[in-house]
Amino acid sequence: MKADHFDQQKLLALAAEDIALGQLAHRRRTLPENAAVESATERERELSAAVVRAETGVRDLQREVGRLEGDVETVRARVTRDQGLLDSGSVSAKQMTDLQHEMQSLARRKSDLEDQELELMEQLETAEAALAGARSGHEAVQAELERARQLRDDALADIADGTAQHETARAEAAARIPGDLLALYERVRTQTGGTGAAVLKARQCQGCRIELNGRELAAVRNADPHEVVRCENCGRILVRTAESGL
């Protein structure tokens, strides 16, 4: 295939845009801001679960404290009732003895319940402090996640802007290349997954970075300037310039 030597050189501008677009696509795939969002999301999930566990623990202790307080109040009411009966003088001697024994038992029961209540109150205080810490940590990581998302979105917007600019420049570069030469370039680009042409510099293909020698070098050196030559290693169109070293 033949194509004007200067038209072949126009392929380099097109290849440069494809390289830039490839770099932007790679940046999008490997964006460190994505990793930061994923890490913050995982921490937010963990701390959210920690808050739920702490809230459940506090509610359980509050419920147990409430139950003990009810038991204590029941005992106090019974003591008040028994004391009222004793003070009324309307009970027999045997009933008085029974009431006194019951009040002693109630006093011990009340003391045990109050000890249990005190212990639970201490546990509740510790649990509430843990809950406050979990909530504080959760709020902090939520703010961190929001910042990470904003940085990611800013980076993606920057990539999108760059991609749009290079796509426009690529379309302009492609429009300056004859159709048959452009079609060959596009076929080669699809095969390489990158660019369809590369400059030959100092006898080295800048697409695959392999130096031409022997028969291949002779063939390129002797080829007509308007002949489209390709790298035997990577298949790209080799664009010859004054720096090709031929």
C-alpha angles and dihedrals in degrees: 000000000000128000132166111277091233091050088053090055089055086066089072092066089050091048090049090056091048090051091050092048091048091051091050091049090050090049090052091052094047099035108155088209088066090057090049091053092048091049093048090045091054092049091047090052092049094047091045089056089047090054091051091050092048092048090050091050092050092048091049091051092045090052091049092047089050091051092051091047088054091050091050091050090050090053092047091051090051091049090049090050093048091046090051091053092050092048093049093064089216097116129088123250091257092050089048091053091048091049092050091051090048092050091052089051090047091050090055091045091050091049092051092048092049090050090051090046092051091050091049091048089055090049089048091052090052091046092049090051089050090049091051089051092048092050092048091050091047092052090049094051091046088057090046090051091050091051091047091051091049092050090048092049091048091051092048090049090051090050091048091051092049092047092052091050094049093044089055091047090047092052090051092049092048091051090062094056123086113254099245093048091046091050090053091048091052092049091051092045090055090051095048096039089224126048133350097216140035135185119252105229125178088346091303126117105232090206099063097011092232119138120232118233143158117004095359093052091047092051093052092044092052097042120112111262088241094049113106106232126189136206110257090213105049101012095234122144107261111224111205122213138163088277095057093100095228 
